[in-house]
Amino acid sequence: MIVNKSNLSIIYTAVKTAFNKGLVDANAYWNKVATEVPSSTKEESYKWLGQFPRLQKWIGDRVVKNLSAHSYSITNEKFESTISIPRDDIEDDTYGVFTPLFQEMGHAAKTHPDELVFSVLASGFNSLCYDGQNFFDTDHKVGKNSVSNVQAGSGVPWFLLDTNRPLKPIIFQKRREYDLKSRQDDSSEASWQRDEFEYGVDARVNAGFGLWQLAFGSKADLTEANFDLALEAMMGLKSDEGRPLGVRPNLLVVGPKNRAKANNVIEVMNKEGGASNPNYKAVEVLVVPWLE
């Protein structure tokens, strides 16, 4: 193939087709646990986190709740992945061998938010959220009380979440969409210095914590008893005024090491001996490879 502008345009179309196929075919799970928030600047401030605007009976004047000025913010980060095709492969019509690689690039772009979101979830035992406490902590302040959303232990962590609300436990912030670009100009550095043409994807995104009230983290053994304790703790949460928050856990998130235990607690209809399992299908089980 003659390397000219017209033929390089054809190459880019083939590259983008392969990239888009990988993008479409890949399965992503981050949106099960995270809310996507569009970003229009370098970082976004989430001063309003912690507010639960529940209705109350209107007697006399409205009761106006001032938003607490928390200092939690998420800064966008840049990410990229780039592949080069040697001019020789284009001249020899062998560039097609790169097709699976560009499909993999599309797959990587689709699942990159998974890596960010579940990494943030796993870090919740030692990372601060909007109230200045670790996301999973024993000392979240609610009114005059200290509230826990964590279970002590030294085992493989698991997470019980309420993802029914518009704001989920994790925030995925997007400043710039994952975009495929190319450098096919003969005057580019890659072409002049290395006789290559470059193709890459990049984005400006990041992930952070939403509401701790919608998540419970445990390093205790994943048993029926410990699951029940986590469920009861979340459903018993109240606001600063003492009103139930209406938290309803619906998702149990585990890594591969806890898959069998999660299925035993949730997916088995009858226990050993034939007794019915009261937690059968109580929540959905999500097993993700980005956790232990």
Disulfide bonds with the S-S distance in Angstrom:
none
